């Protein structure tokens, strides 16, 4: 049942983002930033954590979960290190995900050919 719940919640989040792309003139990059910021704001006001515990990976994997992860890392770093935690916390909390994205995108660039015309 957990898999079904994660699939449905993740699908709803992605469907809402797709509707936003189709019905507005916002570019995909701006929608991605909006989702990350929305996840951070929902985490800051305490709504995202209970939702995340209920929905599991369906809420943690999309960009909303990444924004919440950035917020949680920043909050912990501010509690430990003070003002400098504003700058360090998000990177520390999401370092593995960011590193994986960079490594796998580099591998994909080596395996695939560019379709740019000269």
C-alpha positions in Angstrom: 0.0 0.0 0.0 2.9 2.3 0.7 4.0 2.0 -3.0 0.6 2.8 -4.3 0.4 5.9 -2.0 3.8 7.1 -3.0 2.9 6.6 -6.7 -0.4 8.4 -6.4 1.0 11.4 -4.4 4.1 11.7 -6.7 1.8 11.5 -9.7 -0.5 14.2 -8.4 2.4 16.5 -7.7 3.8 16.0 -11.2 0.3 16.4 -12.8 -0.2 19.7 -11.0 3.2 20.9 -12.3 2.3 19.8 -15.8 -1.0 21.7 -15.5 0.9 24.7 -14.4 3.1 24.4 -17.5 0.2 24.0 -19.9 -2.1 26.7 -18.5 0.4 29.5 -17.8 3.2 31.0 -19.7 5.8 30.1 -17.1 8.9 28.4 -18.4 9.8 25.0 -17.0 12.8 26.4 -15.1 10.7 28.9 -13.2 8.2 26.2 -12.3 11.0 24.0 -11.0 12.2 26.9 -8.8 8.7 27.6 -7.7 8.4 23.9 -6.6 11.7 24.0 -4.7 10.7 27.3 -2.9 7.3 26.0 -2.2 8.8 22.9 -0.5 11.1 25.1 1.6 8.2 27.3 2.6 5.9 24.4 3.5 8.8 22.9 5.5 9.4 26.2 7.3 5.7 26.5 8.4 5.6 22.9 9.5 3.2 21.4 6.9 5.6 19.4 4.8 7.0 17.1 7.5 3.7 15.4 8.4 2.7 15.2 4.7 6.1 13.7 3.9 5.7 11.1 6.7 2.3 10.1 5.4 3.2 10.1 1.6 6.7 8.6 1.8 8.7 8.7 -1.3 5.9 10.3 -3.3 6.5 13.5 -1.4 10.3 13.2 -0.9 11.4 12.5 -4.4 9.9 15.4 -6.4 11.2 19.0 -6.2 9.0 19.8 -3.3 11.0 17.3 -1.2 14.3 18.8 -2.4 13.2 22.2 -1.2 12.1 20.7 2.2 15.5 19.0 2.4 17.3 22.3 1.8 15.2 24.0 4.5 15.8 21.2 7.1 19.6 21.3 6.4 19.7 25.1 6.8 17.6 25.0 10.0 19.9 22.4 11.6 23.1 24.3 10.5 21.7 27.6 11.9 21.0 25.9 15.2 24.6 24.5 15.4 26.7 27.2 13.7 24.6 30.4 13.7 24.5 32.8 10.8 27.0 30.8 8.6 24.5 27.9 8.7 22.3 29.9 6.3 24.9 29.4 3.6 26.2 25.9 4.6 23.2 24.0 5.7 21.4 23.5 2.4 24.5 22.3 0.6 25.4 19.9 3.4 21.9 18.4 3.5 21.6 17.9 -0.2 25.3 17.2 -1.2 24.7 13.5 -2.1 21.7 14.3 -4.4 23.5 17.2 -6.1 26.7 15.1 -6.5 24.7 12.2 -8.0 23.0 14.5 -10.4 26.3 15.9 -11.6 28.0 12.6 -11.9 25.1 10.9 -13.8 24.6 13.9 -16.1 28.3 13.8 -17.0 28.1 10.1 -17.7 25.1 10.7 -19.9 26.9 13.4 -21.8 29.7 11.0 -22.5 27.4 8.2 -23.7 25.0 10.4 -25.8 25.6 12.6 -28.8 24.6 16.2 -29.0 22.0 17.1 -31.5 23.1 20.7 -32.0 23.5 21.7 -35.6 26.7 23.4 -36.6 
